[in-house]
């Protein structure tokens, strides 16, 4: 069951794991496979900084206005 789930999960275009499972190596592997990484739910400022340093493609948070200063403007 776990192998099936892992194969299916890696076929998705966007991966959205719990942020505690995401580190730079994970993001690099996902990007190499053409996947985006948008972890959830990040409500701790230090964790937001760590995830952005790992070059995630976005974040899911309960407090988007609090963390807007960390994100580059488009």
PDB file of N, CA, C and O in Angstrom:
ATOM      1  N   UNK A   1       0.823  -1.197   0.000  1.00  0.00           N
ATOM      2  CA  UNK A   1       0.000   0.000   0.000  1.00  0.00           C
ATOM      3  C   UNK A   1       0.869   1.264   0.000  1.00  0.00           C
ATOM      4  O   UNK A   1       0.595   2.207  -0.743  1.00  0.00           O
ATOM      5  N   UNK A   2       1.902   1.281   0.823  1.00  0.00           N
ATOM      6  CA  UNK A   2       2.740   2.474   0.905  1.00  0.00           C
ATOM      7  C   UNK A   2       3.480   2.710  -0.409  1.00  0.00           C
ATOM      8  O   UNK A   2       3.594   3.851  -0.856  1.00  0.00           O
ATOM      9  N   UNK A   3       3.981   1.653  -1.028  1.00  0.00           N
ATOM     10  CA  UNK A   3       4.680   1.821  -2.311  1.00  0.00           C
ATOM     11  C   UNK A   3       3.735   2.361  -3.375  1.00  0.00           C
ATOM     12  O   UNK A   3       4.109   3.248  -4.142  1.00  0.00           O
ATOM     13  N   UNK A   4       2.510   1.834  -3.428  1.00  0.00           N
ATOM     14  CA  UNK A   4       1.532   2.319  -4.397  1.00  0.00           C
ATOM     15  C   UNK A   4       1.266   3.796  -4.168  1.00  0.00           C
ATOM     16  O   UNK A   4       1.256   4.588  -5.110  1.00  0.00           O
ATOM     17  N   UNK A   5       1.050   4.164  -2.914  1.00  0.00           N
ATOM     18  CA  UNK A   5       0.750   5.549  -2.586  1.00  0.00           C
ATOM     19  C   UNK A   5       1.919   6.451  -2.962  1.00  0.00           C
ATOM     20  O   UNK A   5       1.712   7.524  -3.530  1.00  0.00           O
ATOM     21  N   UNK A   6       3.134   6.035  -2.657  1.00  0.00           N
ATOM     22  CA  UNK A   6       4.312   6.846  -2.975  1.00  0.00           C
ATOM     23  C   UNK A   6       4.447   7.043  -4.482  1.00  0.00           C
ATOM     24  O   UNK A   6       4.759   8.146  -4.931  1.00  0.00           O
ATOM     25  N   UNK A   7       4.219   5.998  -5.267  1.00  0.00           N
ATOM     26  CA  UNK A   7       4.297   6.136  -6.730  1.00  0.00           C
ATOM     27  C   UNK A   7       3.232   7.104  -7.229  1.00  0.00           C
ATOM     28  O   UNK A   7       3.519   7.957  -8.068  1.00  0.00           O
ATOM     29  N   UNK A   8       2.018   6.985  -6.728  1.00  0.00           N
ATOM     30  CA  UNK A   8       0.928   7.865  -7.140  1.00  0.00           C
ATOM     31  C   UNK A   8       1.229   9.303  -6.746  1.00  0.00           C
ATOM     32  O   UNK A   8       1.030  10.229  -7.533  1.00  0.00           O
ATOM     33  N   UNK A   9       1.711   9.482  -5.521  1.00  0.00           N
ATOM     34  CA  UNK A   9       1.960  10.820  -4.997  1.00  0.00           C
ATOM     35  C   UNK A   9       2.992  11.546  -5.839  1.00  0.00           C
ATOM     36  O   UNK A   9       2.833  12.739  -6.099  1.00  0.00           O
ATOM     37  N   UNK A  10       4.054  10.862  -6.278  1.00  0.00           N
ATOM     38  CA  UNK A  10       5.099  11.506  -7.062  1.00  0.00           C
ATOM     39  C   UNK A  10       4.662  11.827  -8.483  1.00  0.00           C
ATOM     40  O   UNK A  10       5.381  12.528  -9.194  1.00  0.00           O
ATOM     41  N   UNK A  11       3.505  11.336  -8.921  1.00  0.00           N
ATOM     42  CA  UNK A  11       3.003  11.685 -10.249  1.00  0.00           C
ATOM     43  C   UNK A  11       2.270  13.018 -10.251  1.00  0.00           C
ATOM     44  O   UNK A  11       2.041  13.596 -11.313  1.00  0.00           O
ATOM     45  N   UNK A  12       1.904  13.508  -9.088  1.00  0.00           N
ATOM     46  CA  UNK A  12       1.177  14.773  -8.992  1.00  0.00           C
ATOM     47  C   UNK A  12       2.063  15.932  -9.447  1.00  0.00           C
ATOM     48  O   UNK A  12       3.284  15.880  -9.296  1.00  0.00           O
ATOM     49  N   UNK A  13       1.452  16.972 -10.000  1.00  0.00           N
ATOM     50  CA  UNK A  13       2.210  18.139 -10.433  1.00  0.00           C
ATOM     51  C   UNK A  13       2.623  19.036  -9.284  1.00  0.00           C
ATOM     52  O   UNK A  13       3.645  19.718  -9.354  1.00  0.00           O
ATOM     53  N   UNK A  14       1.821  19.035  -8.223  1.00  0.00           N
ATOM     54  CA  UNK A  14       2.118  19.827  -7.033  1.00  0.00           C
ATOM     55  C   UNK A  14       2.094  18.899  -5.835  1.00  0.00           C
ATOM     56  O   UNK A  14       1.121  18.179  -5.609  1.00  0.00           O
ATOM     57  N   UNK A  15       3.169  18.924  -5.075  1.00  0.00           N
ATOM     58  CA  UNK A  15       3.251  18.135  -3.847  1.00  0.00           C
ATOM     59  C   UNK A  15       2.978  19.070  -2.681  1.00  0.00           C
ATOM     60  O   UNK A  15       3.559  20.152  -2.600  1.00  0.00           O
ATOM     61  N   UNK A  16       2.101  18.661  -1.782  1.00  0.00           N
ATOM     62  CA  UNK A  16       1.737  19.507  -0.656  1.00  0.00           C
ATOM     63  C   UNK A  16       1.807  18.709   0.643  1.00  0.00           C
ATOM     64  O   UNK A  16       0.776  18.386   1.233  1.00  0.00           O
ATOM     65  N   UNK A  17       3.024  18.390   1.088  1.00  0.00           N
ATOM     66  CA  UNK A  17       3.182  17.617   2.321  1.00  0.00           C
ATOM     67  C   UNK A  17       3.161  18.521   3.555  1.00  0.00           C
ATOM     68  O   UNK A  17       3.249  19.744   3.449  1.00  0.00           O
ATOM     69  N   UNK A  18       3.044  17.905   4.703  1.00  0.00           N
ATOM     70  CA  UNK A  18       3.215  18.615   5.968  1.00  0.00           C
ATOM     71  C   UNK A  18       4.607  19.242   5.954  1.00  0.00           C
ATOM     72  O   UNK A  18       5.579  18.586   5.580  1.00  0.00           O
ATOM     73  N   UNK A  19       4.706  20.485   6.353  1.00  0.00           N
ATOM     74  CA  UNK A  19       5.988  21.198   6.260  1.00  0.00           C
ATOM     75  C   UNK A  19       7.108  20.526   7.039  1.00  0.00           C
ATOM     76  O   UNK A  19       8.279  20.692   6.700  1.00  0.00           O
ATOM     77  N   UNK A  20       6.770  19.776   8.070  1.00  0.00           N
ATOM     78  CA  UNK A  20       7.811  19.123   8.867  1.00  0.00           C
ATOM     79  C   UNK A  20       8.510  18.008   8.092  1.00  0.00           C
ATOM     80  O   UNK A  20       9.557  17.521   8.519  1.00  0.00           O
ATOM     81  N   UNK A  21       7.944  17.604   6.965  1.00  0.00           N
ATOM     82  CA  UNK A  21       8.547  16.568   6.129  1.00  0.00           C
ATOM     83  C   UNK A  21       9.403  17.144   5.003  1.00  0.00           C
ATOM     84  O   UNK A  21      10.053  16.398   4.270  1.00  0.00           O
ATOM     85  N   UNK A  22       9.404  18.461   4.865  1.00  0.00           N
ATOM     86  CA  UNK A  22      10.063  19.105   3.732  1.00  0.00           C
ATOM     87  C   UNK A  22      11.410  19.686   4.152  1.00  0.00           C
ATOM     88  O   UNK A  22      11.514  20.417   5.137  1.00  0.00           O
ATOM     89  N   UNK A  23      12.434  19.342   3.379  1.00  0.00           N
ATOM     90  CA  UNK A  23      13.758  19.925   3.542  1.00  0.00           C
ATOM     91  C   UNK A  23      14.323  20.162   2.142  1.00  0.00           C
ATOM     92  O   UNK A  23      13.740  19.722   1.151  1.00  0.00           O
ATOM     93  N   UNK A  24      15.444  20.850   2.065  1.00  0.00           N
ATOM     94  CA  UNK A  24      15.981  21.278   0.769  1.00  0.00           C
ATOM     95  C   UNK A  24      16.179  20.120  -0.201  1.00  0.00           C
ATOM     96  O   UNK A  24      15.888  20.267  -1.388  1.00  0.00           O
ATOM     97  N   UNK A  25      16.661  18.983   0.265  1.00  0.00           N
ATOM     98  CA  UNK A  25      16.858  17.833  -0.616  1.00  0.00           C
ATOM     99  C   UNK A  25      15.554  17.349  -1.232  1.00  0.00           C
ATOM    100  O   UNK A  25      15.514  16.983  -2.407  1.00  0.00           O
ATOM    101  N   UNK A  26      14.502  17.349  -0.449  1.00  0.00           N
ATOM    102  CA  UNK A  26      13.174  16.958  -0.940  1.00  0.00           C
ATOM    103  C   UNK A  26      12.730  17.915  -2.041  1.00  0.00           C
ATOM    104  O   UNK A  26      12.256  17.488  -3.094  1.00  0.00           O
ATOM    105  N   UNK A  27      12.887  19.211  -1.789  1.00  0.00           N
ATOM    106  CA  UNK A  27      12.485  20.221  -2.773  1.00  0.00           C
ATOM    107  C   UNK A  27      13.308  20.070  -4.046  1.00  0.00           C
ATOM    108  O   UNK A  27      12.760  20.145  -5.146  1.00  0.00           O
ATOM    109  N   UNK A  28      14.608  19.860  -3.913  1.00  0.00           N
ATOM    110  CA  UNK A  28      15.466  19.689  -5.094  1.00  0.00           C
ATOM    111  C   UNK A  28      15.053  18.480  -5.919  1.00  0.00           C
ATOM    112  O   UNK A  28      14.998  18.560  -7.146  1.00  0.00           O
ATOM    113  N   UNK A  29      14.761  17.362  -5.264  1.00  0.00           N
ATOM    114  CA  UNK A  29      14.323  16.156  -5.988  1.00  0.00           C
ATOM    115  C   UNK A  29      12.990  16.398  -6.684  1.00  0.00           C
ATOM    116  O   UNK A  29      12.801  16.001  -7.834  1.00  0.00           O
ATOM    117  N   UNK A  30      12.070  17.050  -5.985  1.00  0.00           N
ATOM    118  CA  UNK A  30      10.764  17.339  -6.582  1.00  0.00           C
ATOM    119  C   UNK A  30      10.919  18.255  -7.791  1.00  0.00           C
ATOM    120  O   UNK A  30      10.314  18.008  -8.835  1.00  0.00           O
ATOM    121  N   UNK A  31      11.714  19.299  -7.662  1.00  0.00           N
ATOM    122  CA  UNK A  31      11.926  20.221  -8.779  1.00  0.00           C
ATOM    123  C   UNK A  31      12.594  19.516  -9.960  1.00  0.00           C
ATOM    124  O   UNK A  31      12.263  19.796 -11.112  1.00  0.00           O
ATOM    125  N   UNK A  32      13.523  18.613  -9.687  1.00  0.00           N
ATOM    126  CA  UNK A  32      14.188  17.863 -10.759  1.00  0.00           C
ATOM    127  C   UNK A  32      13.191  17.014 -11.540  1.00  0.00           C
ATOM    128  O   UNK A  32      13.397  16.727 -12.719  1.00  0.00           O
ATOM    129  N   UNK A  33      12.115  16.614 -10.875  1.00  0.00           N
ATOM    130  CA  UNK A  33      11.065  15.823 -11.523  1.00  0.00           C
ATOM    131  C   UNK A  33       9.945  16.694 -12.087  1.00  0.00           C
ATOM    132  O   UNK A  33       8.928  16.180 -12.553  1.00  0.00           O
ATOM    133  N   UNK A  34      10.133  18.018 -12.043  1.00  0.00           N
ATOM    134  CA  UNK A  34       9.139  18.938 -12.588  1.00  0.00           C
ATOM    135  C   UNK A  34       7.947  19.174 -11.678  1.00  0.00           C
ATOM    136  O   UNK A  34       6.882  19.578 -12.145  1.00  0.00           O
ATOM    137  N   UNK A  35       8.113  18.928 -10.392  1.00  0.00           N
ATOM    138  CA  UNK A  35       7.017  19.106  -9.437  1.00  0.00           C
ATOM    139  C   UNK A  35       7.214  20.384  -8.634  1.00  0.00           C
ATOM    140  O   UNK A  35       8.346  20.794  -8.375  1.00  0.00           O
ATOM    141  N   UNK A  36       6.121  21.004  -8.244  1.00  0.00           N
ATOM    142  CA  UNK A  36       6.165  22.126  -7.320  1.00  0.00           C
ATOM    143  C   UNK A  36       5.928  21.597  -5.915  1.00  0.00           C
ATOM    144  O   UNK A  36       5.281  20.566  -5.729  1.00  0.00           O
ATOM    145  N   UNK A  37       6.457  22.311  -4.928  1.00  0.00           N
ATOM    146  CA  UNK A  37       6.282  21.924  -3.528  1.00  0.00           C
ATOM    147  C   UNK A  37       5.641  23.088  -2.784  1.00  0.00           C
ATOM    148  O   UNK A  37       6.200  24.183  -2.720  1.00  0.00           O
ATOM    149  N   UNK A  38       4.458  22.837  -2.223  1.00  0.00           N
ATOM    150  CA  UNK A  38       3.739  23.840  -1.440  1.00  0.00           C
ATOM    151  C   UNK A  38       3.326  23.184  -0.123  1.00  0.00           C
ATOM    152  O   UNK A  38       2.250  22.593  -0.032  1.00  0.00           O
ATOM    153  N   UNK A  39       4.181  23.288   0.894  1.00  0.00           N
ATOM    154  CA  UNK A  39       3.891  22.622   2.168  1.00  0.00           C
ATOM    155  C   UNK A  39       2.794  23.328   2.969  1.00  0.00           C
ATOM    156  O   UNK A  39       2.514  24.508   2.760  1.00  0.00           O
ATOM    157  N   UNK A  40       2.189  22.588   3.877  1.00  0.00           N
ATOM    158  CA  UNK A  40       1.126  23.104   4.740  1.00  0.00           C
ATOM    159  C   UNK A  40       1.424  22.733   6.171  1.00  0.00           C
ATOM    160  O   UNK A  40       2.409  22.034   6.413  1.00  0.00           O
ATOM    161  N   UNK A  41       0.711  23.116   7.036  1.00  0.00           N
ATOM    162  CA  UNK A  41       0.237  24.449   7.348  1.00  0.00           C
ATOM    163  C   UNK A  41       1.303  25.070   8.228  1.00  0.00           C
ATOM    164  O   UNK A  41       1.536  24.621   9.351  1.00  0.00           O
ATOM    165  N   UNK A  42       1.941  26.095   7.716  1.00  0.00           N
ATOM    166  CA  UNK A  42       3.095  26.683   8.390  1.00  0.00           C
ATOM    167  C   UNK A  42       2.638  27.928   9.139  1.00  0.00           C
ATOM    168  O   UNK A  42       2.327  28.949   8.525  1.00  0.00           O
ATOM    169  N   UNK A  43       2.598  27.843  10.445  1.00  0.00           N
ATOM    170  CA  UNK A  43       2.146  28.962  11.273  1.00  0.00           C
ATOM    171  C   UNK A  43       3.213  29.446  12.245  1.00  0.00           C
ATOM    172  O   UNK A  43       2.906  30.184  13.181  1.00  0.00           O
ATOM    173  N   UNK A  44       4.449  29.043  12.037  1.00  0.00           N
ATOM    174  CA  UNK A  44       5.561  29.426  12.904  1.00  0.00           C
ATOM    175  C   UNK A  44       6.550  30.237  12.064  1.00  0.00           C
ATOM    176  O   UNK A  44       7.040  29.739  11.050  1.00  0.00           O
ATOM    177  N   UNK A  45       6.853  31.481  12.467  1.00  0.00           N
ATOM    178  CA  UNK A  45       7.730  32.334  11.646  1.00  0.00           C
ATOM    179  C   UNK A  45       9.051  31.676  11.250  1.00  0.00           C
ATOM    180  O   UNK A  45       9.449  31.762  10.088  1.00  0.00           O
ATOM    181  N   UNK A  46       9.727  31.033  12.170  1.00  0.00           N
ATOM    182  CA  UNK A  46      11.007  30.391  11.843  1.00  0.00           C
ATOM    183  C   UNK A  46      10.820  29.297  10.793  1.00  0.00           C
ATOM    184  O   UNK A  46      11.671  29.127   9.920  1.00  0.00           O
ATOM    185  N   UNK A  47       9.728  28.565  10.871  1.00  0.00           N
ATOM    186  CA  UNK A  47       9.447  27.515   9.886  1.00  0.00           C
ATOM    187  C   UNK A  47       9.188  28.123   8.511  1.00  0.00           C
ATOM    188  O   UNK A  47       9.580  27.545   7.497  1.00  0.00           O
ATOM    189  N   UNK A  48       8.530  29.286   8.466  1.00  0.00           N
ATOM    190  CA  UNK A  48       8.315  29.975   7.189  1.00  0.00           C
ATOM    191  C   UNK A  48       9.669  30.319   6.573  1.00  0.00           C
ATOM    192  O   UNK A  48       9.894  30.070   5.389  1.00  0.00           O
ATOM    193  N   UNK A  49      10.565  30.886   7.367  1.00  0.00           N
ATOM    194  CA  UNK A  49      11.901  31.242   6.859  1.00  0.00           C
ATOM    195  C   UNK A  49      12.654  30.009   6.358  1.00  0.00           C
ATOM    196  O   UNK A  49      13.291  30.054   5.306  1.00  0.00           O
ATOM    197  N   UNK A  50      12.582  28.914   7.106  1.00  0.00           N
ATOM    198  CA  UNK A  50      13.275  27.682   6.704  1.00  0.00           C
ATOM    199  C   UNK A  50      12.728  27.143   5.389  1.00  0.00           C
ATOM    200  O   UNK A  50      13.494  26.719   4.525  1.00  0.00           O
ATOM    201  N   UNK A  51      11.411  27.156   5.234  1.00  0.00           N
ATOM    202  CA  UNK A  51      10.810  26.636   4.009  1.00  0.00           C
ATOM    203  C   UNK A  51      11.158  27.510   2.810  1.00  0.00           C
ATOM    204  O   UNK A  51      11.441  26.996   1.728  1.00  0.00           O
ATOM    205  N   UNK A  52      11.138  28.823   2.995  1.00  0.00           N
ATOM    206  CA  UNK A  52      11.516  29.711   1.896  1.00  0.00           C
ATOM    207  C   UNK A  52      12.987  29.540   1.539  1.00  0.00           C
ATOM    208  O   UNK A  52      13.351  29.626   0.366  1.00  0.00           O
ATOM    209  N   UNK A  53      13.833  29.302   2.530  1.00  0.00           N
ATOM    210  CA  UNK A  53      15.256  29.044   2.262  1.00  0.00           C
ATOM    211  C   UNK A  53      15.440  27.743   1.490  1.00  0.00           C
ATOM    212  O   UNK A  53      16.387  27.612   0.715  1.00  0.00           O
ATOM    213  N   UNK A  54      14.545  26.783   1.694  1.00  0.00           N
ATOM    214  CA  UNK A  54      14.599  25.511   0.960  1.00  0.00           C
ATOM    215  C   UNK A  54      14.030  25.659  -0.447  1.00  0.00           C
ATOM    216  O   UNK A  54      14.024  24.702  -1.221  1.00  0.00           O
ATOM    217  N   UNK A  55      13.551  26.863  -0.780  1.00  0.00           N
ATOM    218  CA  UNK A  55      13.038  27.204  -2.106  1.00  0.00           C
ATOM    219  C   UNK A  55      11.749  26.487  -2.472  1.00  0.00           C
ATOM    220  O   UNK A  55      11.584  26.028  -3.602  1.00  0.00           O
ATOM    221  N   UNK A  56      10.826  26.392  -1.500  1.00  0.00           N
ATOM    222  CA  UNK A  56       9.505  25.867  -1.825  1.00  0.00           C
ATOM    223  C   UNK A  56       8.821  26.844  -2.775  1.00  0.00           C
ATOM    224  O   UNK A  56       9.223  28.002  -2.880  1.00  0.00           O
ATOM    225  N   UNK A  57       7.800  26.378  -3.454  1.00  0.00           N
ATOM    226  CA  UNK A  57       7.115  27.196  -4.450  1.00  0.00           C
ATOM    227  C   UNK A  57       5.995  28.041  -3.866  1.00  0.00           C
ATOM    228  O   UNK A  57       5.481  28.938  -4.535  1.00  0.00           O
ATOM    229  N   UNK A  58       5.620  27.768  -2.651  1.00  0.00           N
ATOM    230  CA  UNK A  58       4.575  28.514  -1.963  1.00  0.00           C
ATOM    231  C   UNK A  58       4.400  27.916  -0.583  1.00  0.00           C
ATOM    232  O   UNK A  58       5.008  26.897  -0.257  1.00  0.00           O
ATOM    233  N   UNK A  59       3.574  28.546   0.224  1.00  0.00           N
ATOM    234  CA  UNK A  59       3.274  27.990   1.540  1.00  0.00           C
ATOM    235  C   UNK A  59       1.783  28.098   1.804  1.00  0.00           C
ATOM    236  O   UNK A  59       1.101  28.963   1.256  1.00  0.00           O
ATOM    237  N   UNK A  60       1.300  27.225   2.634  1.00  0.00           N
ATOM    238  CA  UNK A  60      -0.079  27.278   3.110  1.00  0.00           C
ATOM    239  C   UNK A  60       0.010  27.623   4.588  1.00  0.00           C
ATOM    240  O   UNK A  60       0.707  26.951   5.349  1.00  0.00           O
ATOM    241  N   UNK A  61      -0.698  28.673   4.991  1.00  0.00           N
ATOM    242  CA  UNK A  61      -0.651  29.136   6.370  1.00  0.00           C
ATOM    243  C   UNK A  61      -2.022  29.634   6.808  1.00  0.00           C
ATOM    244  O   UNK A  61      -2.865  29.979   5.980  1.00  0.00           O
ATOM    245  N   UNK A  62      -2.227  29.665   8.094  1.00  0.00           N
ATOM    246  CA  UNK A  62      -3.462  30.221   8.651  1.00  0.00           C
ATOM    247  C   UNK A  62      -3.373  31.740   8.770  1.00  0.00           C
ATOM    248  O   UNK A  62      -4.379  32.403   9.024  1.00  0.00           O
ATOM    249  N   UNK A  63      -2.165  32.296   8.586  1.00  0.00           N
ATOM    250  CA  UNK A  63      -1.928  33.725   8.793  1.00  0.00           C
ATOM    251  C   UNK A  63      -1.206  34.359   7.606  1.00  0.00           C
ATOM    252  O   UNK A  63      -0.075  34.820   7.760  1.00  0.00           O
ATOM    253  N   UNK A  64      -1.825  34.394   6.435  1.00  0.00           N
ATOM    254  CA  UNK A  64      -1.115  34.884   5.251  1.00  0.00           C
ATOM    255  C   UNK A  64      -0.647  36.330   5.357  1.00  0.00           C
ATOM    256  O   UNK A  64       0.419  36.664   4.838  1.00  0.00           O
ATOM    257  N   UNK A  65      -1.404  37.185   6.006  1.00  0.00           N
ATOM    258  CA  UNK A  65      -0.978  38.583   6.095  1.00  0.00           C
ATOM    259  C   UNK A  65       0.229  38.752   7.002  1.00  0.00           C
ATOM    260  O   UNK A  65       1.009  39.687   6.816  1.00  0.00           O
ATOM    261  N   UNK A  66       0.400  37.878   7.973  1.00  0.00           N
ATOM    262  CA  UNK A  66       1.553  37.968   8.878  1.00  0.00           C
ATOM    263  C   UNK A  66       2.853  37.634   8.167  1.00  0.00           C
ATOM    264  O   UNK A  66       3.908  38.148   8.539  1.00  0.00           O
ATOM    265  N   UNK A  67       2.796  36.779   7.150  1.00  0.00           N
ATOM    266  CA  UNK A  67       4.009  36.298   6.504  1.00  0.00           C
ATOM    267  C   UNK A  67       4.257  36.930   5.147  1.00  0.00           C
ATOM    268  O   UNK A  67       5.198  36.552   4.448  1.00  0.00           O
ATOM    269  N   UNK A  68       3.431  37.881   4.769  1.00  0.00           N
ATOM    270  CA  UNK A  68       3.591  38.522   3.464  1.00  0.00           C
ATOM    271  C   UNK A  68       4.953  39.195   3.333  1.00  0.00           C
ATOM    272  O   UNK A  68       5.500  39.267   2.232  1.00  0.00           O
ATOM    273  N   UNK A  69       5.504  39.684   4.429  1.00  0.00           N
ATOM    274  CA  UNK A  69       6.809  40.359   4.386  1.00  0.00           C
ATOM    275  C   UNK A  69       7.936  39.417   3.995  1.00  0.00           C
ATOM    276  O   UNK A  69       8.970  39.870   3.506  1.00  0.00           O
ATOM    277  N   UNK A  70       7.760  38.111   4.201  1.00  0.00           N
ATOM    278  CA  UNK A  70       8.797  37.140   3.856  1.00  0.00           C
ATOM    279  C   UNK A  70       8.810  36.806   2.372  1.00  0.00           C
ATOM    280  O   UNK A  70       9.805  36.296   1.858  1.00  0.00           O
ATOM    281  N   UNK A  71       7.730  37.085   1.692  1.00  0.00           N
ATOM    282  CA  UNK A  71       7.584  36.660   0.301  1.00  0.00           C
ATOM    283  C   UNK A  71       7.981  37.787  -0.648  1.00  0.00           C
ATOM    284  O   UNK A  71       7.655  38.950  -0.409  1.00  0.00           O
ATOM    285  N   UNK A  72       8.681  37.443  -1.717  1.00  0.00           N
ATOM    286  CA  UNK A  72       9.026  38.479  -2.698  1.00  0.00           C
ATOM    287  C   UNK A  72       7.768  38.963  -3.409  1.00  0.00           C
ATOM    288  O   UNK A  72       6.839  38.189  -3.641  1.00  0.00           O
ATOM    289  N   UNK A  73       7.745  40.230  -3.747  1.00  0.00           N
ATOM    290  CA  UNK A  73       6.583  40.758  -4.469  1.00  0.00           C
ATOM    291  C   UNK A  73       6.682  40.344  -5.928  1.00  0.00           C
ATOM    292  O   UNK A  73       7.775  40.163  -6.464  1.00  0.00           O
ATOM    293  N   UNK A  74       5.531  40.199  -6.560  1.00  0.00           N
ATOM    294  CA  UNK A  74       5.532  39.766  -7.962  1.00  0.00           C
ATOM    295  C   UNK A  74       5.448  40.942  -8.894  1.00  0.00           C
ATOM    296  O   UNK A  74       5.438  40.765 -10.112  1.00  0.00           O
TER     297      UNK A  74
END
